[in-house]
Amino acid sequence: MKIIGPIAGIGSRLRPFTLSKPKAFINVAGKTVLEHILNKFENTFDSDTELILIVGYKKRQIIEFVKKKYNSRFKIVFKEQIPRGYNDDVPFFWGLADAVYLAHERFEGITIDSKDKDKREGALIFLADMIPIDEYSYIMYRYFESDVDGIITVMEVPEEDASSYGVVLVDENFIIKKLVEKPKTYVSNLAIAGPYAFSHSATTALLNNIKKYLDQRNENTKEIYLTESLQDLVDSGFKIAAVNLKQGILDFGRPSALLNGSKYLLELYSTKKEEYSQLNITIDKSFIKNPVFIGKSSEIINSIIGPYVSIGASSKIENCILENCVIEKNTILRNIISGSSIIGSNVQVENISKDNLIIGDKSIF
């Protein structure tokens, strides 16, 4: 099984944070979103697993980081997605389908002589801003133990939110009959959640479907969605099941969702009081309402912090009241009262009383 990770996009919904870093590099509870994703793979996949990362925007940051942290944990392959154009020097791409297709060479020349090998030589595709709460062992169990050619994980969403997602229609056995990308009228509340797993034969068929759409591109073509090629896969007779994630998924693709995801991670990775000394954390005349994560060498002075606050390393928080916030590294906050806010790295802000702050990296107020 090969893992394909398209992480080339600019993360426009997370601007201004993605002006200076890839969207998967937002830091929550002491780790980047990409680290949280890749660390979950370690619980299920061994070190011989091939990890194919599709890079583009801020590619050097991603390549250097992944090589340093994961070179001994996976067999890493990088493929670059070329932009289809630029807006004010900011690249934009052909979309998820184009990114997935860039892995096609890694599936060529493989001889499949049994159904078991067909499944083992397939692909798992993940998205860079989605983390399933369920372990990948559960997802892979559903894939290997079901008599299907592949699975697509789904989650139930409110009817009024369904138009923001790709959704699926299923039969009584949860076999997918139809996929619709961001439907204008209500189709289903089963939204595509992120991880997909396909057999080798289904993967190669999917890649061929994508190539058909890529070959039809012209100057008026916009983003190439994966949903169309998946529908072709279903229409050609491949049996693809929808797997409803039991515990749901953490979505880090937009600010409000990022704060919700942060709450879950903070429950797991809250900094304990007995760790303050070894992490060189200074707490002076302050009250910490857990769950709270506090990065190394940070100072909290005369403040009330929490619940659900993530503070990056080497930050200084003074005379503040903060709740449900993500604050990245090397940030200085003084006299701030805020909730439901996201504040980037290397920021200096003083004298603000306001909720829902969105402050990008290297800002000074």
Secondary structure, DSSP 8 states (H G I E B T S, - for coil): -EEEEE--S--GGGTTGGGTS-GGG-EETTEEHHHHHHHHHHTTS-TT-EEEEEE-TTHHHHHHHHHHHHTTTSEEEEEE---SEEETTEEE-S-HHHHHHTTGGGGTT----SHHHHHHT-EEE--TTEEESS-HHHHHHHHHHSSSSEEEEEEE--GGGGGGSEEEEE-TT-BEEEEEES-SS---SEEEEEEEEE-HHHHHHHHHHHHHHHHT--TT-----HHHHHHHHHHTT--EEEEE-SS-EEE-SSHHHHHHHHHHHHHHH---GGGTTTTT-EEES-EE-SSEEE-TT-EEES-EE-SSEEE-TT-EEES-EEEEEEE-SS-EEEEEEEEEEEE-SS-EEEEEE-SS-EE-TT-B-
